[in-house]
Every structure is written in structure tokens, then in C-alpha cells.
């Protein structure tokens, strides 16, 4: 029997100056993918081509600052969160390209 693999897997990596989050969204409709930030949290929502809602929330060890970027390509969402110790911004929506 093959191991179970979640339908919408999330991976978080730390690079030198940023956290990088990968979210597997193979059935998401590109225009529906939304990334929001608030404090030390990321909120990711999307709708599948069939109309089902996907929601993922995750925290990072540092407050989310400016210059968060998001890219959706070939069913994978990549979010880059620069590490800015002690800098926090009000919640905002990140443009997904």
C-alpha cells in the first residue's frame, strides 16, 4: 500500500534571509488563490476548479514584514517571507503572480 499523501501539502523552509512556503494546490483556480498576512501568520485560500474551498493557515517565528511575494505556477504556490526581526505590519493581501 502506498503511503498517504495529503491533497494540499505545505512545506516551509528557512533560507538565509527569508522563509519560503510551498503549497501544493494542483486543482486550484489561479484567480481564486489569495495570500494574506497578519502578524506572524500567513493565511492561504483558494477554490478548486470544482468549486471546493481550500484554506491553510500557518505561523512563522518572526513577524511578517514588507516585500512578501507569492507565485502560483503548475499547481504549486510559492510564498517568500523576508525575515525582518521585530518589524510587523498590519494585515494585508499579497499579490499572487
N, C-alpha and C positions, 0 to 999 in steps of 0.2 A: 504494500500500500504506500502511495506517495505521501510525503508529509503535507500537512495542511498549510496553506499559504493564504494569509488574509487578502481579501479582494482589494483593499486600498491601503497597502503597506506604506509606512512612514519611516524614513531613515534620517538621522540627524548626525552631522559630522562637524567637528571643530577644525577650522583651518587657522593659520597664523593670526589673522585679524578679523575673522568672521565665522559665523555658524552657517552651514549650508544644510537646507532641509530638502529632501526629495520625497515626493508623494506620488505614488502610483495611482493614476486616475485614467485607466485605459478607455473607459466608456463615457467620460465626461464631455459635455459640450463646451468647446472653448469659450464662447461668450459668457457662460454661466460661472466660470471659475473666478472666485473672489478671495483675496487675501486681505485680512485686517490685522492691525497691530494694536496692542494696548498694554502698556507697562512691560512686563516680562512675558507676554503671551502673544502667540500667533493664532489666528482663527482662519481656517480654510474651509470654504463651502463651494459646492458645485452641484450641478444636476447632470444626471446621465442622459444619454440620448433617449432613454426610455422614460425619462421624467422623474426618476428616483433622486432623492436628495442625499448628498454626501456631506458630512461635517467632521472636521478634525480640529482639535484644539491641543496646543502643546506649549510648554513653557521653556524658556531658555534661562540660563543662570544670570544673565545681565539684562538691564533694561534695554528695550529696543529703541534705538536712536534713529537718526536720519539715514537716508540712502538705502533703504531696504529695496531689493529688486526681486521680481518674480518673472519666470519664463515658463510657458507651457508648450511642450513640443513632443510629438509622438506619444501622447498619453502619460507623460511624466511632467509634474510641476516641480520646478527648482526655485527655491526661495533662498536668497542670500541676505543674511542679517549681520551687518558690521557690528563688531564689539566696541561699544562706547561706554566704558565704565562710568557709572553714576549719571549718565545722561538719559533722560526719559522724556518722551513726547506724549502729548495727548493721543488717543487712538486715532488711527487714520486708515484709509483704504489704500492698498498698494496696487499700482497699475500692473496688470499681467500682460506681458507681450508674448 
